[in-house]
Amino acid sequence: MRLRRSVEFLGASLAVLLLSSACFHVLGFQVLPPEAPPARNAEVARSVWKTFSLQAPEFRVFKDELSRLSRDSHHGYHQDVFSLGRHGELFPKHSPLSGVVAAPFYGLFGDSGFWILQQILALLLFYYTLRITSLVDECESGLVTLTALAILSETLVGLHCYQFSYDLHGVVLVVCGLHLMYSRPLWGSALATLSVFVRPSYVLLLPFLLTAWRDLPECGARLRNALVGAGLVLGLYCAVNDLMWGSPFATAYHRVAAFSPEGTLFIEDHPRGFDLNVLLSDWPRKLFGTRVGLVTFNSALLAFPWVCAWASRSANKWFTFSTMAGSLAYGVYVFSYRDWDISFIGNRFLLPSVYLYILNFIPWCSDRLRSRRARRA
């Protein structure tokens, strides 16, 4: 019975994703839009497949072109494509893990492989959302899960599942790792922690993810295993940072390259960290903007007060507290970031916050539906 329901859910999810992709294709969107992060990540994947190198040849061409333009126009240029390695290498600024994972898909299917990879990852995301909410709600609710993902959270099922977006990759690691932590804390925490290779700021989610299943038996042993798994991956992350950027605590964002009016390459001071002035400003656009408004593209958030009330009496209070607190904490961080609105359709920076909220919204919906049926009966 469970296998049949899983197959039905995956089939319905695939239909939703294909319909979404068809709509974006008709509207003229591209899987690899030129001069955008998806296309740059694709260049890295091609380089990994052909030469086993993260240094895409296009980066060198791009660097030479910007250097020439700077000299000719006597005007400085900023770029968002590559960062300078410890020995002057041109490494991708965004998610080198995405290029590595996508390389075999490019090798097997050409450029179509980037779209295929996105559909596979989206299916994994949908399926493990169903599994997590079934554990929390103790009842499978495939229709509610798919409806919440497809209609009430447009930021998720949309451009990020169609274009080669690395933001989707990070959320998949978080959700799949969170599910695996239920039965395999060490491996689950390691998988979730891999998300820092996609976006370093995901490290802020780890305290909430690692303790999400605290109410389960053998809490002490589970937490130790989770900490070991996260520690191993964070150790690997620091080693990679030292190898690529020259310090265990440096990331690509610390080594972003820019060009002076003389065409000289230098390391730019990239905006990062918490800015109270940014956090306190522009909230109408942050919540209801037509392009990146949080509530505009995630109508499930309209039920936020009721979901919080349900969470306070849930049988899995610690899970709901951890995920909701992680959602809020990461949202506050994003809204304190100077470039919080650099996105296209829906705020891609807020995908983890939206998704951790959805993991509670779906059980709340199921509980409401069961209560309504019971009253009618």
C-alpha positions as CSV (number, residue, x, y, z in Angstrom):
1,M,0.0,0.0,0.0
2,R,2.8,2.4,0.9
3,L,4.7,1.6,-2.3
4,R,1.6,2.2,-4.4
5,R,0.9,5.6,-2.7
6,S,4.5,6.6,-3.2
7,V,4.4,5.8,-6.9
8,E,1.1,7.7,-7.2
9,F,2.6,10.7,-5.4
10,L,5.8,10.7,-7.5
11,G,3.7,10.4,-10.7
12,A,1.5,13.3,-9.7
13,S,4.6,15.3,-8.7
14,L,6.2,14.6,-12.1
15,A,3.1,15.8,-13.9
16,V,3.1,19.1,-11.9
17,L,6.8,19.6,-12.7
18,L,6.4,18.9,-16.4
19,L,3.4,21.2,-16.6
20,S,5.4,23.9,-14.8
21,S,8.4,23.4,-17.2
22,A,6.1,23.5,-20.2
23,C,4.6,26.8,-19.0
24,F,8.0,28.4,-18.5
25,H,9.2,27.2,-21.9
26,V,6.1,28.7,-23.6
27,L,6.7,32.0,-21.8
28,G,10.2,32.1,-23.2
29,F,12.3,31.3,-20.1
30,Q,15.5,29.3,-20.5
31,V,17.1,26.6,-18.4
32,L,20.4,28.3,-18.9
33,P,19.7,32.0,-19.3
34,P,22.8,33.8,-20.8
35,E,24.9,35.9,-18.4
36,A,23.1,34.5,-15.4
37,P,24.2,32.2,-12.5
38,P,22.7,29.1,-14.0
39,A,24.7,29.5,-17.2
40,R,27.9,30.1,-15.2
41,N,27.3,27.0,-13.1
42,A,26.8,25.1,-16.3
43,E,30.2,26.2,-17.6
44,V,31.8,24.8,-14.4
45,A,29.9,21.5,-15.0
46,R,31.2,21.3,-18.5
47,S,34.8,22.0,-17.4
48,V,34.6,19.3,-14.7
49,W,33.3,16.8,-17.2
50,K,35.9,17.6,-19.9
51,T,39.0,18.6,-17.8
52,F,38.2,17.6,-14.2
53,S,38.7,21.3,-13.3
54,L,36.5,23.9,-11.5
55,Q,38.3,26.6,-13.5
56,A,36.0,27.0,-16.5
57,P,37.9,28.4,-19.6
58,E,35.0,30.9,-20.0
59,F,36.0,32.6,-16.8
60,R,39.4,33.5,-18.2
61,V,37.8,34.9,-21.4
62,F,35.4,36.9,-19.2
63,K,38.2,38.2,-17.0
64,D,40.2,39.4,-20.0
65,E,37.2,41.1,-21.5
66,L,36.3,43.0,-18.3
67,S,40.0,44.0,-17.9
68,R,40.1,45.4,-21.4
69,L,36.8,47.3,-20.9
70,S,38.0,48.8,-17.7
71,R,41.2,50.1,-19.3
72,D,39.4,51.4,-22.4
73,S,36.6,53.2,-20.5
74,H,38.6,54.2,-17.4
75,H,35.8,52.8,-15.4
76,G,35.8,50.1,-12.7
77,Y,33.7,46.9,-13.2
78,H,32.2,44.5,-10.7
79,Q,31.3,40.9,-11.5
80,D,29.4,38.1,-9.8
81,V,30.9,35.1,-11.6
82,F,34.3,34.0,-10.2
83,S,36.5,34.5,-7.1
84,L,40.3,34.5,-6.9
85,G,41.9,31.3,-5.5
86,R,44.8,31.4,-3.2
87,H,47.2,31.2,-6.1
88,G,45.2,33.4,-8.5
89,E,43.0,30.7,-9.9
90,L,39.5,31.6,-11.2
91,F,37.1,29.5,-9.2
92,P,33.3,29.8,-9.3
93,K,31.8,32.1,-6.8
94,H,28.6,30.2,-6.5
95,S,28.2,26.6,-5.4
96,P,31.1,24.6,-6.9
97,L,29.2,21.5,-5.6
98,S,26.5,22.1,-8.2
99,G,29.0,22.0,-11.0
100,V,30.5,18.7,-9.8
101,V,27.1,17.0,-9.3
102,A,25.8,18.2,-12.7
103,A,28.9,17.1,-14.7
104,P,27.8,13.5,-15.3
105,F,24.4,14.7,-16.4
106,Y,26.0,17.0,-18.9
107,G,28.2,14.1,-20.1
108,L,25.2,11.8,-20.6
109,F,22.6,14.2,-21.9
110,G,24.3,17.4,-23.0
111,D,22.7,20.6,-22.0
112,S,19.4,18.8,-21.5
113,G,21.1,17.1,-18.5
114,F,20.8,20.3,-16.5
115,W,17.0,20.3,-16.8
116,I,16.9,16.6,-16.1
117,L,18.9,17.0,-12.9
118,Q,16.6,19.7,-11.7
119,Q,13.5,17.5,-12.2
120,I,15.2,14.6,-10.3
121,L,16.1,16.8,-7.4
122,A,12.6,18.3,-7.3
123,L,11.1,14.9,-7.2
124,L,13.4,14.0,-4.3
125,L,12.4,17.2,-2.5
126,F,8.7,16.5,-2.9
127,Y,9.0,12.9,-1.9
128,Y,11.0,13.5,1.3
129,T,8.7,16.3,2.2
130,L,5.9,13.8,2.1
131,R,7.9,11.4,4.3
132,I,8.8,14.1,6.9
133,T,5.3,15.4,7.2
134,S,4.0,11.8,7.5
135,L,6.4,11.3,10.5
136,V,5.2,14.5,12.1
137,D,1.5,14.0,11.3
138,E,1.6,10.2,11.6
139,C,-0.6,10.1,8.5
140,E,0.3,10.3,4.8
141,S,-1.3,13.3,3.1
142,G,0.0,13.2,-0.5
143,L,-2.7,15.5,-1.9
144,V,-2.2,18.1,0.8
145,T,1.6,17.9,0.3
146,L,1.4,18.4,-3.4
147,T,-1.1,21.2,-3.2
148,A,1.0,23.0,-0.6
149,L,4.1,22.7,-2.7
150,A,2.6,23.4,-6.1
151,I,0.0,26.2,-5.3
152,L,0.7,27.7,-1.9
153,S,4.5,28.0,-2.3
154,E,5.1,29.3,-5.7
155,T,8.7,30.1,-4.9
156,L,9.5,26.4,-4.8
157,V,7.6,25.0,-7.8
158,G,8.6,27.5,-10.4
159,L,11.7,29.0,-12.0
160,H,14.0,27.3,-9.5
161,C,12.8,23.8,-10.6
162,Y,13.1,24.8,-14.2
163,Q,16.4,26.7,-14.5
164,F,19.7,25.2,-13.3
165,S,19.4,26.9,-9.9
166,Y,21.8,26.0,-7.2
167,D,19.4,27.3,-4.6
168,L,17.3,24.2,-5.2
169,H,20.3,22.0,-4.6
170,G,20.9,23.4,-1.2
171,V,17.2,23.0,-0.1
172,V,17.2,19.4,-1.3
173,L,20.3,18.6,0.8
174,V,18.6,20.2,3.9
175,V,15.3,18.3,3.5
176,C,16.8,14.9,2.5
177,G,19.3,15.2,5.3
178,L,16.6,16.2,7.8
179,H,14.6,13.1,6.9
180,L,17.6,10.8,7.1
181,M,18.4,12.1,10.5
182,Y,15.3,10.5,11.8
183,S,16.7,7.0,11.3
184,R,20.5,7.6,10.6
185,P,21.5,10.8,12.6
186,L,25.2,10.6,11.5
187,W,24.6,10.2,7.8
188,G,21.6,12.6,7.8
189,S,23.5,15.4,9.5
190,A,26.4,14.9,7.1
191,L,24.0,15.2,4.1
192,A,22.3,18.3,5.5
193,T,25.7,19.9,6.3
194,L,26.8,19.4,2.7
195,S,24.5,22.3,2.0
196,V,27.2,24.8,3.2
197,F,29.1,23.9,0.0
198,V,26.1,25.4,-1.9
199,R,25.6,28.5,0.2
200,P,27.9,29.1,3.3
201,S,25.0,30.9,5.1
202,Y,23.2,27.6,5.5
203,V,25.5,26.9,8.5
204,L,23.0,29.1,10.4
205,L,20.4,26.3,10.0
206,L,22.5,23.5,11.5
207,P,21.8,24.1,15.2
208,F,18.1,23.8,14.4
209,L,18.3,20.8,12.0
210,L,20.6,18.8,14.2
211,T,18.2,19.0,17.2
212,A,15.0,18.7,15.3
213,W,14.3,15.0,16.3
214,R,15.3,15.5,19.9
215,D,12.0,14.0,21.2
216,L,12.9,10.5,19.8
217,P,14.3,7.8,22.1
218,E,18.1,7.7,22.8
219,C,18.3,11.5,22.5
220,G,21.9,11.7,23.8
221,A,23.3,9.1,21.4
222,R,21.4,10.6,18.4
223,L,22.7,14.1,19.2
224,R,26.3,12.8,19.4
225,N,26.0,11.0,16.1
226,A,24.5,14.1,14.5
227,L,27.3,16.3,15.8
228,V,29.9,13.9,14.5
229,G,28.4,13.8,11.1
230,A,28.1,17.6,10.9
231,G,31.6,18.0,12.3
232,L,33.2,15.7,9.7
233,V,31.6,17.6,6.8
234,L,32.5,21.0,8.4
235,G,36.1,19.8,8.8
236,L,36.1,18.9,5.1
237,Y,34.6,22.3,4.2
238,C,37.3,24.1,6.1
239,A,40.0,22.0,4.4
240,V,38.5,22.8,1.0
241,N,38.3,26.5,1.9
242,D,42.0,26.4,2.9
243,L,42.9,24.7,-0.3
244,M,40.9,27.0,-2.6
245,W,40.9,30.4,-0.8
246,G,43.9,30.2,1.5
247,S,42.2,30.0,4.9
248,P,39.8,27.5,6.5
249,F,37.4,30.4,7.3
250,A,37.5,32.1,4.0
251,T,34.8,31.5,1.3
252,A,34.3,32.5,-2.3
253,Y,32.4,35.5,-1.0
254,H,35.6,36.8,0.7
255,R,37.6,36.6,-2.5
256,V,35.2,38.1,-5.2
257,A,37.3,39.7,-7.9
258,A,36.6,43.2,-9.4
259,F,38.4,45.5,-11.8
260,S,39.8,49.0,-11.2
261,P,39.6,51.8,-13.8
262,E,43.1,50.8,-14.9
263,G,42.0,47.2,-15.6
264,T,43.8,45.9,-12.5
265,L,42.2,42.9,-10.7
266,F,41.6,43.2,-7.0
267,I,39.6,41.5,-4.3
268,E,36.3,43.4,-3.6
269,D,34.7,43.9,-0.2
270,H,31.6,41.8,-0.7
271,P,28.6,42.7,1.5
272,R,28.0,40.1,4.1
273,G,26.9,39.8,7.7
274,F,24.1,41.4,9.7
275,D,23.0,44.9,9.0
276,L,20.4,46.3,11.4
277,N,19.5,49.2,9.1
278,V,18.7,46.9,6.2
279,L,16.7,44.6,8.5
280,L,14.5,47.4,9.7
281,S,13.9,48.9,6.3
282,D,11.6,48.2,3.3
283,W,9.3,45.7,4.9
284,P,6.3,46.4,2.7
285,R,8.4,45.3,-0.4
286,K,10.0,42.5,1.5
287,L,6.6,41.0,2.3
288,F,4.4,42.1,-0.5
289,G,6.6,43.2,-3.4
290,T,5.4,42.1,-6.8
291,R,8.8,40.6,-7.8
292,V,10.3,39.1,-4.6
293,G,7.6,39.6,-1.9
294,L,7.7,36.8,0.6
295,V,3.9,36.6,1.1
296,T,3.2,37.4,-2.5
297,F,4.9,34.2,-3.7
298,N,4.1,32.0,-0.7
299,S,0.5,32.4,0.1
300,A,0.7,29.5,2.7
301,L,2.3,32.1,5.0
302,L,-1.1,33.7,5.4
303,A,-1.9,30.9,7.8
304,F,1.2,31.6,9.9
305,P,-0.7,32.5,13.2
306,W,-2.8,29.3,13.0
307,V,0.2,27.1,12.2
308,C,2.0,28.6,15.3
309,A,-1.1,27.8,17.4
310,W,-1.2,24.3,16.1
311,A,2.6,23.8,16.7
312,S,2.2,24.7,20.4
313,R,-0.1,21.7,20.9
314,S,1.5,19.3,18.4
315,A,2.6,15.8,19.5
316,N,6.0,16.7,18.0
317,K,6.5,20.0,19.7
318,W,10.3,20.0,19.5
319,F,10.4,19.3,15.8
320,T,7.9,22.1,15.1
321,F,9.8,24.5,17.4
322,S,13.2,23.7,15.8
323,T,12.0,24.0,12.2
324,M,9.9,27.1,12.8
325,A,12.7,28.8,14.8
326,G,15.2,27.9,12.0
327,S,12.9,29.3,9.4
328,L,12.5,32.6,11.3
329,A,16.2,32.9,12.1
330,Y,17.3,32.4,8.6
331,G,14.7,34.8,7.3
332,V,16.0,37.5,9.7
333,Y,19.5,36.9,8.4
334,V,18.4,37.2,4.7
335,F,16.4,40.4,5.4
336,S,19.5,41.9,7.0
337,Y,21.6,41.3,3.9
338,R,22.1,44.3,1.7
339,D,21.4,42.4,-1.6
340,W,18.4,40.6,-0.2
341,D,16.3,41.3,-3.3
342,I,18.6,40.0,-6.0
343,S,16.2,37.4,-7.4
344,F,13.8,36.9,-10.3
345,I,10.5,35.2,-9.4
346,G,10.2,34.8,-5.6
347,N,13.0,35.4,-3.2
348,R,15.4,32.5,-3.8
349,F,17.5,33.4,-0.7
350,L,14.5,32.5,1.4
351,L,13.9,29.0,0.1
352,P,15.2,27.3,3.3
353,S,12.9,29.5,5.4
354,V,9.9,28.9,3.2
355,Y,10.5,25.1,3.2
356,L,11.0,24.7,6.9
357,Y,7.7,26.5,7.4
358,I,6.0,24.3,4.8
359,L,7.0,21.2,6.8
360,N,4.7,22.5,9.6
361,F,2.0,24.0,7.3
362,I,1.3,20.6,5.7
363,P,0.6,18.7,9.0
364,W,-1.5,21.6,10.1
365,C,-3.6,21.4,6.9
366,S,-4.0,17.6,7.4
367,D,-5.1,18.1,11.0
368,R,-7.7,20.7,9.9
369,L,-9.1,18.5,7.3
370,R,-9.4,15.5,9.7
371,S,-11.1,17.7,12.2
372,R,-13.6,19.0,9.6
373,R,-14.4,15.5,8.5
374,A,-14.9,14.4,12.1
375,R,-17.3,17.2,12.8
376,R,-19.3,16.4,9.7
377,A,-19.5,12.7,10.7
